């Protein structure tokens, strides 16, 4: 072995790295748990499908988009797009670009979907993270148009917001407590437009944080309860955590990828890694 190499050197080749912090291995009582989690990560990076959820919709592509803003490198932005290739949402393709070019990233993902399935998706649902209220107009008029210029499918664009102050409580057996996972709030406190909240997780202490979903564009034909149910199911599909997360898995994968490229790699990874979860 030639010794340790920087992560950017490994990902410039078609190699999926597996990194372990030395401090993590210094706890003998937790070694079996740690080894199991590392083995699961390695299985994912080699193309393994650890679990799946039942999604009845055919020819559906789920897309997660996020970006990383590198203030130390001249305010450069890294855009990451992660899209599903199969019906169970367990096979993914990722595209990373310097700058946010939703159209070209979507075209690259659609080409891979066509290669994998022999057809293009008839319906696309995009979960867009990292967007403030003041940027919604830009998402609708710029990013949506880029996707529509490349293909004209049934399309939904959902802006995902985790950093919110809203909290909800439930009366259960005469006590006030956190709502159970899977609770959906889509009336009374929502906007006049199409939006909803989902409580995806349970917490051991304190109040649980819901996630806000704002459907800013929708020609998918899905009923609101179907959209909400699909969104909650996708919160179960993040292979780096054996439980439910706060956002749909493709959205979290895009966040991980954008952060890794922007913080550590600082350039676009090798294209041969596009269908691997090398960023876990």
Number of C-alpha atoms within 10 A of each C-alpha: 3 4 4 7 8 9 17 18 11 16 22 17 13 15 16 20 16 14 9 10 7 8 7 11 13 10 10 9 9 11 13 10 10 16 12 11 15 16 13 19 21 18 15 20 21 14 15 15 15 14 13 16 14 10 14 10 11 12 16 21 24 25 26 27 31 26 26 25 17 15 9 8 10 8 10 15 18 26 26 30 31 31 30 24 26 17 18 19 22 21 18 23 21 28 26 26 20 18 14 20 17 21 19 15 22 23 17 14 24 22 13 21 22 13 12 13 12 10 12 18 19 15 20 23 23 24 28 25 21 16 15 11 9 8 10 14 11 11 20 14 11 14 18 19 13 19 19 14 11 13 16 11 16 17 22 22 24 24 23 26 20 14 12 10 7 12 14 15 13 13 10 11 7 7 9 10 15 22 22 16 16 19 17 19 17 17 11 7 11 14 11 8 9 15 20 20 25 23 24 25 21 16 11 6 7 8 14 21 22 27 21 23 24 21 20 17 18 15 13 16 12 14 8 14 11 11 17 20 14 17 22 24 20 23 21 21 25 23 21 17 12 13 11 21 20 22 31 24 28 30 29 23 27 29 23 18 28 29 22 19 24 24 15 12 18 17 17 16 22 15 15 13 20 18 20 21 26 22 20 19
